[in-house]
Amino acid sequence: MTARPRRPTPTAPARIAALAALPLFHKLEGRRVVLAGGGDGAAWKAELLAAAGAVVEVYAAEPGDAMREMAEREHPGRVVLMGRPWTPDVLRAAAMAIADVEGEAEAQAFRCAGRFAGVPVNVVDKPAFCDFQFGSIVNRSPLVIGISTDGAAPVFGQAIRARIEALLPDGLKAWAEAAKLWRPFVQQRELPFRLRRAFWERFTDRALARPDAAPQDADRDAMMEVLETIATERASPVGSAVFVGAGPGDPELLTLKAVRALQSADVVLFDDLVDGRILDLARREAERIGVGKRGHRPSCKQDEITALIVELALAGRRVVRLKGGDPAVFGRLTEELDACRDAGVPTEVVPGITAAFGAAASLGVSLTERSAARRLQFVTAHSQDGSLPQDLDWKALADPRASTVVYMGVRTAPALVERLLAEGLPAASRVLLVERATTETQAVRSCALAELPGVLAADPPSGPCLIILGAPAAQYAALATLGA
């Protein structure tokens, strides 16, 4: 029975989940901050605050050596030793107040004094008395990243910071400084939002491609040339269409290029099978439109999807067509690309991990093997009318020395098996069924080829399912036997 047509359906982005604390970046240059305590913990806070430009008044009768070093050598004039304990009146008109004290009674008194003075308070290692916390910091200033665990696990936050530090080359600091210097120039040109964003996308491409090469005059000149090119594009409202592979399901398998495309999209047209966590990576302002196509279920018409891509791009919008797996593998990419090209819409294809590769990786098997599988073939068992295609190369599919992955083959499996057996593929050949590959709900079943129709009839898959024949199925069966 033909599936009922659906219409493309706009979808609102997911709302922000609950936050334990709101991350903020305070401007403290030249502002007064009160710091009660003179020990090593307080000295670290004084260093951090002084680095942010604050004038830190330290209230302690006997400051420790580290604090004296901070005031006399490291940050003279920024860290000021007041030579006495704190009193409630010193908190008035401060930007913030921090205390490194021992007992809860003094911590409570400090918090109350801060509340009375209208000053946000932090008491070191006492979250219950804090209006804010100091998180771990990745410093590539003016690029600054703060990490918080809401005071629950500072060591965990530090470990996360170390991971991020390893991902961000030190050279990004210079690029962030260049962005700060170049921003007024871009703003003076009074470009519309789309063109301003295009400028900074090009800047980002250059920074990420060569993060350790500090921006030079040649880079600045090149960016100016790009800006002039962008300015000439004002007369043309045509946007673009980027066809992005969302992978088989696991959001962590998304490519960096795919993430960047999503973050620059004006509108995202997505398949039903795309994980919601991947959609959450899109620019928050981007419009999201579901254009799902599901076999034998209500689906959007392909010509309607194609027309919508072209219409949106011709209206000047940057369209991301987000497809499950890889766009070029049974993703109807050709007709969508052709329509865009015929309309003069610039296109780009960002590949994704197709389900076969994701399934093999998650199962720990290889799709090729020197002694048993020198050829890998992907086929679809679903023709345009929903039946098993008759023009497949059956001799190649029945070759026991090839690895075969069948997409969209669940409903036509009985006819597929019948034809493979007729072509001489042994009835005892191992077959794998992999549902929802790479996701947390992935399910794997192994059976003999002749048993496949009965297995599917007894327990039909509830999600997208691959049928894998050949060496990978044999490998998996052997591993399962060893595990038993």
N, C-alpha and C positions, 0 to 999 in steps of 0.2 A: 504494500500500500504506500502511495506517495506521501511523504511527510508534508504537513500543513506549513505554508510559508509563515515566516515571522518577519517583523519589521526591525530595522536597526533600532536599538533601545538605549537612549542616554542613561548613564549610570553615574550617580554622585560618588565622589571619592570618599574613602573611609574617613570617618571622623577621628580626631586625635584621641588616642587612648589616654586613660588617667595618668597624670604625671605626679611622681612623688615630690618633685620640686620643679620650679620654673627656672630654666637656665637663663641667666642674664649676664651681660658684660658691662661692668661699671666703668665710667670715665672718672679716674681719680687724680688726674694731673693737677697738682697744686692744691688739692683738697686735704682738709685735716682729718686724720684718722686717729682714734684713741686706741692704744694697746696697753692693757694692764698685765704686767708680768715681765720678768727679765730673764727667764730661763732659756734653754736651748730651743724649746718649742716655740716660745714667743719670738726668738731671734729669727727663726725661719719665716714666721708670719711677717716680721718687720722687713725682711729681705724681699718677700713677694710683693708687699704693698709699696715699698719704695721703687721696685722695678716697674710698677704700674704708675709711678709719678706722684704718689701720695706723700704728704708731709706727716710722718708718723710720730706722734707724741707717746713716748714710752713712760708709763707710770710704774715705777718699781723702786723700792728703797735701796736695794743692792742688786743692780743688774749684773748678770753673769758675764764671763769673758767674751762669749760669742756676741752678746748684745753690744758690749762696749766696742768690739771690733767693727760691728756693723755701723755704729754711730760715729766712730772716730776715723775709720779708714775706708770702709766700703761705701757708705752713703752719708757722708757728712752734710748736714743741712736738710737731708731727707728724713733721717732717723734722729730724733731729738730726745735725749735723756732728761726727764723732768726731775729726777732725784727724789721722788716721793711716791707713796702709794696713791692709787686712784681714789677719787671722791665723786659722788653723783654729779656735782656741778660741772666737772670737766667734760661730761658727755654732751652738753648742750652745743648745738650747731655743728656737731661732728658728722662726717659723711657716713661713717660706720664705726662700730666699737667692737674690739676683740679682747677677750680675757683668757689668760692661761693661769688658772687658779686651781687649787687642790680640792677644797671642800665644797659640798653642794650648797651650803648656806651662803658662801660668798658668790657662787655662780648664780644662785637665785637672786641675790641682792643686785648683782651686775645686770641681769636681765631686766629686773624691775626698773632700775635706773634708766636703762636704755629705752624701755617702753614709755616711761614718763617723759623722757627727752625727745621721743619720736625718732630714735636712731636705731637702725637694724643692728642686732647683736649676734656675735658668734662666741661661744665658749668652747675652747679647744678640748676635744675628746669628750664632750658632754652634749650629745645631740638634743637631749630633751630641753636644753636651755638656749637653743640656737634658732635664730630667724633665718639664717642661711648657713651653708657649708662651703668650705673650700674643697673643690674637687681636684683630681689629678689634672695636670696641664701638659699639653703638647705645644711647645713654644716655637713657632716660626713667625713671630710677630712681624707685621701686623696680622698674619694668619695665626689665630690662637684657637685651640680646641680644648674645651673643658669636659671632664668626665666625672660623673657623680654616681654614687651608690646610695645616696640619701643618708650617708654616715653609717650604713650597715656593714660595709666590707671594704675599707680603704685599700687593703692589699689586693683585692680583686680589681678595684679601679686602677691601681698602679700597673697590674698585669695587662689590662686592656690598653693603658697608655703606652706600654712598651711595644705592644703589637702595632699600634698606630704609628709610633715613632719609626718603626722599621719600614713602614709603607710610605712615609713622607720624607723624601730627600731634603737635606738641609737647604739646598739651593732654592726651594720653593719660597723661602723667606724673601729672597731678592725679587722674585716674580710678584709676590704679594705687595712689596714696596713699590714696584713699577706700576702695578694696577692702581695704587693709591695716587701716584703722580700723574698717571695718564687719564684718570677718570674726569677731571675738569675739562680736558681737551675734548673728550667724547661728548660730554654734556653740552658744551658750547655749540656743537653741531646741530643740536635740537633734532636728533633723529627719532623716528617713531620707535616704539618699543621693540618691534620685530627686528629692526636693523641694529639697534643698540645691542640686543641679545646676540645677534649674529657676530658683531664685532668681538664681544667678550668670549664667544665660543671659539673664535679663531685665536684669540689670545690664550685661552685655556689649552687649546691643541698644542700651541707652541711651547707653553710652559711645561706641560706634562710630557711632551716629546723630548725636551732637553732641560730637565729640571736643574741640573748641576751647571749649566752654562748660563751665567748671569746675563740679564738683558743688556744688550749693547745698543749703540746708535743704529746699527744695521737692523736690529730687531724693531726698533722704534720706527725707522723709515719704512720697513716692510709693513708694519701695522698701519701706518698712515696711508700707504698705497691701497691696502685692503679697505680702509675706511672710505677712500675716494671711490673705490669700486662699488662699495655698498651704497654710497650716496646716489650713484647713477642708477641703482636698482629701484629707486623710489617710484619711477614711472611705471614699473611693471608690478602688478599686484600678485603675480603668480608665486605661490608658496612652493612646497615640495612634498614628496611622498617617500617615506623611508619604510622599507619592509623589513621587519625585525623578527628574528627567531627567538621565541621565548624559552626554547629548550623543552625537555620532556616533562617537567614538573617542578623539580627542585630549584628554588630561586637562586641558590648558590652556584648553579651551573650557567647562569646568565653571563654573557660576556661584558667586559667593561664598556665596549663600544655600544652595546645594546642599552646599558644603563644611561650612558650619555645621551643617546637618542631619545630615550623616555624623558629625561630631565629637560630636554629642549623642545618637547612636543607642545603644540597648541591643542591638538585633539588626538586621541588614541582610539583606534578601531580594533577591538580585541575579540578573539575566539572564546567560546565557552570553556575550553579546556585550559585557558591561561590561569595560573594560580593567582589568587587575589593579592598575595604578597608581592608579586611582580608588578601588578598594577599600582601598588602603593609607592613604587619607585618613580613613577611619573611625576612631572612637575605638578604641584598641587592645584595650580590654576587650570591645568589641561582638562578639556572636556573628554569624557569617557563614553564611548558608544559601543554597546555589545552587538556584534554582528555574527553570532554563533551559527555554525553549521554542524549538525549532528546527524549521523546516519540514521534514517528511518524515524527521525524525530522532527518536531517543528523546527524549521531552519530558515534563515534569511536567504533570499534568492541571490545567487552569485552576481547577476547583472545589476542588481540593486546595490550590492556592496561596492562593486567596481565603479558604478556611477557616483556613489557617495564620495569615494576617495578622490575622484577627479573634481567633483563639485567643490569640495572643501579646499583642495589645493589651488584651484583656480581663483578662489576667494582670498588667496594670500596666506593661507594657514599652513603651518608645518604639520603634516599628517604622519603619524606613526601607525602603520598597519601591523599589529602585533599578532603573530601566528604561533601556534604551538609547534614545538620541535624546530625544524629548519624550514624556512619559507620555500626553499627550492625542492623539498622532498614531499611530493603529493600535497602541496599547499596551494594549488591553483595560482601560482605566482605569475605564470606567463601571461594570462589574460589580463591580470591587473596591471602588470608592467606595460603591456602593449597599449592598453587604454590610456595610461598616463603619458606614454611617449607620443601617442597620436594627438593628445591634447596639448603637448608642449610642456608637460609638468616634469621638472627635474626629479630624478629618482635615485635611490641608493638602496642596496640590499645589505643587511647586516646578518650574517649567518648565525644559526643557533645549533645546539647539539640535538641531532635527531634522536628519536626514541630508541632506535636500535643501538646506538652508541651508549646512551645512558643506561639501557637495560644490561648490556654486556658488562659495563663497568660495575654496576651495582651487584651483579652476580659473580664477578670475579672470573669471567671467561673471556677468551679471545674470539673475535669473529673470523679470524684467519689463522691458518696453521700450516707450516711449510709442508708437512707430510700428509695432511688430510684435507686442507681447504685452501687452495690457492686462488679461489675466486669468491667474491662476495656480491650477492645480488639482492636488491630490494624490489619488491613488486607490490602492487595493490590488487586485492582480490575483489574489488568493488568497482564495477563499471558505472557509466553515467545513469543507467536505468536500475542500478542496484544489484544486478546479477553478476555472476562470475565472468570476467572477461574471457573471451574465446580466442583472442589473438596472442596469448602469452606463449613464450617459448617453452613448451612443456618438456622438451628433451633436456634443456638447461636446468629447469626446476627439479627434474627427477635425477639430476647428476649427484650421486652421493659424495662427490669430492668438492662440492660447492656448499658454502654457507648461504642459506636463504632466509630472509626476513620478510614476512608477509604482513603488510599493513591492511587494516580494515577488512579482515578476513573471517570474522566470527560468524556472520550470517551465511556466508557462502562456503564455510568449512566442509560440510558434507560433500558438496560437488568438487571442491578442491582436492580432498583426500581421495575421492573416487578416481579422479583423473590422474593423480600422482601414482596411485597403485597400478592403474592401467598402463602407465608409462614405465613401470618396472621398479619403482622405488620400494624397497622392502617394507612389508607391513610392520616389522618390529623396529623400524627406524625411530630414533628418539625425537620427540617434539617438545618444545617448551612453549608454555603460555605465560606471558608476562603482562599483568594488568597494572595500570597506573605506574609505569616505570619511574624509578628514582624518588617517588613520593613516600611519605611515611606510611601510606596504606598499600604499598606495592605488594602484590601477591603473585606467587610463582607456582605453576603446576607443571609436572613432567609426566609424559605418557608415551605410549607407542603410537605411531602414525594411525594405525587402524582403529585405535581407541578414541581418537580425538573427537569425532562427532558425538559419541556417547558422553564423554567428559563434559563437553560444552552444553549438551542438552540437559544433563543432570544438574549442572551448576553454572548457569550463564554468567559471563563477566558483567560486572556492574559499572565498569569504566573502560577507557580505551585499552585495547589489548593487542599485543603483538604475538604472532605465531613464528617461532624460530625453529628451523630445521637444519640438520647437518652437524658439523663439528662442534659448534657451541652447545647444542643440546646434548651431544654425547659427553662433552666435558663436564657439563653440569651434573648429568646423571652419575658420572664417575666420582665427582666430588661428593655428591650426596651419599653414595655408597660408602666412601671412605669415612664420612662423618658419622654414619650409622654405626 
